[in-house]
Amino acid sequence: MPTSNQGTLRKYLQQETRTTVHPSETFHLVAGLASAVWAMHEFVFGSDHQAHKGHHDDLRPDNVLFDGSRLILADFGLSSLKASPENSKTTFKGRQGFYQPPECADLGHPYKEHGATRASDIFAFGCMIADIIVHLAKGPAGVKEFEEARTFHRQPITFHLFHEGNRANDAVAAFLERTATEFGSPVFGDIVQLVVTMLDLDPKKRPLARHATTKLYDITIAAFVEQCTPLFVSLKSSPHAVIEHARFLSWRRSFDASYYFTLPRPTTATAMLESIFDTLRQMKQALDDVDLALAGDCRTFLDIRRMNTELINSLPEPRRAAAESQLSTILLKMISSSPNDIVYDSLRTAFGDSSIARLAAAKRQILKVEGDIGSVAEIRCRVLPNSSGLRLRDRENIGPFRLARVHDGSNDVGRLVLEEVIKYQDRYRLKRLLPRLSKLAELLSGPNLPPELRVLPFYGLHDNVKTSSVGLLYDLGEVHQGVPSSPELKSLHHLLSTRDKTHLPNLETRYSLASGLAEAIAALHDVEWYHRDLTCHSVLFLPSSDRQPHWKTSPYLIGFHHSRQTRDDFSEGPLAASQDRKRERYHHPDYLSKENGQFRGFRPEFDYYSLGILLVEVACWNTIDAIMDSHTKEDNRTFARSVVEEKLEELKFSMGLKYAGVVEQCLTGVKKSGFVAEGVPADAQTNLAVRETITGPLKSLLSHVQEEKRSSTPTQKRKADDEGARPVSKRLHV
């Protein structure tokens, strides 16, 4: 915004030269002025003084100075200041012209005095913002056009107010919305929506100065991001630019302006945000200065990397953790579908042996093995034929799975494995299954299997021609190779169905289990693989000693006989569920229903519906059939509705509002964010929404209860560590 010679906002709005700077700078000026209004509304003399309620009473462009870099609130002659316990209402003394609030303007008696509050300032400030953004979009002629559009008559007077006394001036919202459409920026639309709420006729429905300031700073951040995003996209041929773009987006999605305005003083919040704006300006300049000829050199992006680090470090600790989680999903969606993409090689350099690098390597491995495979013999993994060579013996059922020992003649004991049997009707169906089994084998085998996926390493395939089945064999590791197998392996279903009421997992343990399951499913989806049959049977616990409770160990996912890549359009439908009514309860009703005689295609949300049922089981520490025993005869759709209607309120009490909210998201559909960044595939929105509404909240719940435990007294600590000390219904106040 160029400097006004006369030094007031009024003179600037009337000047002939239209501003050519980016909207972010104008929004920044407005946000700064908003912080001044907020500071007056919640005035504090010092840290030891009581807060006071104040209001300006005469907010208009004539009383706002402009020095070329900021808008300065001035002329406090009509202002008032009272101690916070007092009512802020005072007699309205101002003469604000077009900006008079409706509660202060009796159009039939223009000189009658009325009461004014801080909400009256908000209305006047909303009028001022409206004029500023119209000037931004249309220049001084647009401001005049806006004034004329507001014209109405109450004989013998013509008014140009932003209201019509006891009713809204409909021309205001219409003009602003039309201007936002013409301007074409989503950020412009956001500020228009804020202005509309500030101009509400009911003072009680207008936002507080604190909330309006928060929103304006958030809009300003979005405007700065809007500047930088196309510059990142223009450099997408560079793997280093792709990585820094993903880091930038992870910061943006995790940024929350409201955090800064929970700080005790407006000046503190403003100073921290001003530092962020300075970094964003430097980021934009650095992106402008990138030489495309040098974009392949990582040193070209050192400054941008430093600025991204500064932005991420400016986040509070919980939001930094959210940014890290978001970064993994964004990067895995942004990198090319080609396994030879050079971004993969750059990830290891940029992040070392991190979760992101490991998951990216897993995704790359999946992409490498795409393609049809004709027979079991062609699968590149260990195959156990039934007739010769390696043999399976000593099988023992564990729910729908089997423990077995692989004997190859090298020793008498054999190797303990877990076998998951997949039946097929004929060799043709086997041929259809083989490509998927090969990809699954490639995903689960090898020394670089990401621990984030929480799956057992793949040992091999067992082709049993006699029983028309293929067994997927999982290695149980060295700790489980004793005779007899000890410690005992148990599924979540076993723990829930044989629950001991005198020895139940405490709240922290249940939060940990819920968070671990959600993280595992989210990671699996990040590498573009669905589970498709998630039940309490497919969650396995492998304690390292007999003295360790099963539920205190990290869970493993098993039951991948229906899992497949997201791109794989071959679907057999929910066969396992259709053969077992109890397992149907874990599947989304849409997945179990048929359309034109065919099962519906699988969607990522279906895995999260299954997760939601598991979270209900973990919270109540019982199977879903036992929890909903009075609804056994209901069809799947009615049953799903009953779980939501009956159990969410119970979970709010026993597990807290945040946990119940996560379960609701899983069961009713993950709500996607309206923020869609350029350069990020549209199908990433579900994965990112999961990070925001499911894995993030569960992780923060776990962190919260762990922090409470650390800060408790030694006596309380010992009580918290006693697994039998807390009943399942213990409530966490979150």
Stockholm file with secondary structure:
# STOCKHOLM 1.0

chainA/1-734         MPTSNQGTLRKYLQQETRTTVHPSETFHLVAGLASAVWAMHEFVFGSDHQAHKGHHDDLRPDNVLFDGSRLILADFGLSSLKASPENSKTTFKGRQGFYQPPECADLGHPYKEHGATRASDIFAFGCMIADIIVHLAKGPAGVKEFEEARTFHRQPITFHLFHEGNRANDAVAAFLERTATEFGSPVFGDIVQLVVTMLDLDPKKRPLARHATTKLYDITIAAFVEQCTPLFVSLKSSPHAVIEHARFLSWRRSFDASYYFTLPRPTTATAMLESIFDTLRQMKQALDDVDLALAGDCRTFLDIRRMNTELINSLPEPRRAAAESQLSTILLKMISSSPNDIVYDSLRTAFGDSSIARLAAAKRQILKVEGDIGSVAEIRCRVLPNSSGLRLRDRENIGPFRLARVHDGSNDVGRLVLEEVIKYQDRYRLKRLLPRLSKLAELLSGPNLPPELRVLPFYGLHDNVKTSSVGLLYDLGEVHQGVPSSPELKSLHHLLSTRDKTHLPNLETRYSLASGLAEAIAALHDVEWYHRDLTCHSVLFLPSSDRQPHWKTSPYLIGFHHSRQTRDDFSEGPLAASQDRKRERYHHPDYLSKENGQFRGFRPEFDYYSLGILLVEVACWNTIDAIMDSHTKEDNRTFARSVVEEKLEELKFSMGLKYAGVVEQCLTGVKKSGFVAEGVPADAQTNLAVRETITGPLKSLLSHVQEEKRSSTPTQKRKADDEGARPVSKRLHV
#=GR chainA/1-734 SS CCCCSSCBHHHHHHCSSCCCSCHHHHHHHHHHHHHHHHHHHEECSSTTSCCEEEECSCCSGGGEEECSSCEEECCCTTCEEEETTSCCCEECCCCCGGGCCGGGCCTTSTTCCCEECHHHHHHHHHHHHHHHHHHHHHHHHHHHHHHHHTCEEETTEEECCSBCSSSBCHHHHHHHHHHHHHHCCHHHHHHHHHHHHHTCSSGGGSCCHHHHHHHHHHHHHHHHHHHHHHHHHHTTTSHHHHHHHHHHHHHHHHCCHHHHTTSSCHHHHHHHHHHHHHHHHHHHHHHHTCCGGGTTSGGGGHHHHHHHHHHHHTSCHHHHHHHHHHHHHHHHHHSCSSTTCHHHHHHHHHHCSSHHHHHHHHHHHHHHTCSCCCSGGGSSSCEEESSSSSEEEEEEEETTEEEEEEECSSCSSCEEEEEEEEECSSHHHHHHHHHHHHHHHHHHCSTTCCGGGCBCCEEEEEEETTTTEEEEEEECCGGGCSSSCCSCCEEHHHHHHTCCTTSCCCHHHHHHHHHHHHHHHHHHHHTTEECCCCCGGGEEECCSSTTSCGGGSCCEECCCTTCEETTCCCCCCSHHHHHCHHHHTTSCHHHHSEETTEECCCCHHHHHHHHHHHHHHHHHTSCHHHHTGGGTTSCHHHHHHHHHHHHHHHHHHHTCHHHHHHHHHHHHCCCCCSCCCTTSCTTHHHHHHHIIIIIHHHHHHHHHHHHHHHHSCHHHHHHHHCTTSSCTTCCCCC
#=GC SS_cons         CCCCSSCBHHHHHHCSSCCCSCHHHHHHHHHHHHHHHHHHHEECSSTTSCCEEEECSCCSGGGEEECSSCEEECCCTTCEEEETTSCCCEECCCCCGGGCCGGGCCTTSTTCCCEECHHHHHHHHHHHHHHHHHHHHHHHHHHHHHHHHTCEEETTEEECCSBCSSSBCHHHHHHHHHHHHHHCCHHHHHHHHHHHHHTCSSGGGSCCHHHHHHHHHHHHHHHHHHHHHHHHHHTTTSHHHHHHHHHHHHHHHHCCHHHHTTSSCHHHHHHHHHHHHHHHHHHHHHHHTCCGGGTTSGGGGHHHHHHHHHHHHTSCHHHHHHHHHHHHHHHHHHSCSSTTCHHHHHHHHHHCSSHHHHHHHHHHHHHHTCSCCCSGGGSSSCEEESSSSSEEEEEEEETTEEEEEEECSSCSSCEEEEEEEEECSSHHHHHHHHHHHHHHHHHHCSTTCCGGGCBCCEEEEEEETTTTEEEEEEECCGGGCSSSCCSCCEEHHHHHHTCCTTSCCCHHHHHHHHHHHHHHHHHHHHTTEECCCCCGGGEEECCSSTTSCGGGSCCEECCCTTCEETTCCCCCCSHHHHHCHHHHTTSCHHHHSEETTEECCCCHHHHHHHHHHHHHHHHHTSCHHHHTGGGTTSCHHHHHHHHHHHHHHHHHHHTCHHHHHHHHHHHHCCCCCSCCCTTSCTTHHHHHHHIIIIIHHHHHHHHHHHHHHHHSCHHHHHHHHCTTSSCTTCCCCC
//
